[in-house]
Amino acid sequence: MKALIEYVAKALVDDPEKVQVAEVEQDSTAVFELRVAKDDLGKVIGKNGRTAKALRTVLQAAAAKMHKRAALEILD
């Protein structure tokens, strides 16, 4: 799942080298923390958060297929 988020985020941003994904385990949920360059933050979030919502939906679908729970946090 980490590779999936990283792949999609790198495709969205102008500076793919600064994309970092960290996985943190909280209770029974895997929380993925996404960091991008400051200039690319808007591209990952999108208008009204649509891109971020789509990323979270894809992540939740992948997690459900593996019978797990996952969440995405976009950090600046």
RALINVEN-V167148 format. One line per field, one symbol per residue. phi: phi as a letter, one per 40 degrees, with the letter a starting at -180 (. if undefined). psi: psi as a letter, one per 40 degrees, with the letter a starting at -180 (. if undefined). A space follows every 10 residues. Layout:
phi = ???
psi = ???
This chain:
phi = .ccccccccc ccccbccccb bbbbcbfbbc bbbbbbcdcc dccccgcfgc cccccccccc ccccccfbba abbbbb
psi = dddddddddd ddidgedehh hihhhhbehh hhhhhiidde dddddihfed dddddddddd dddddefiii ihhhi.
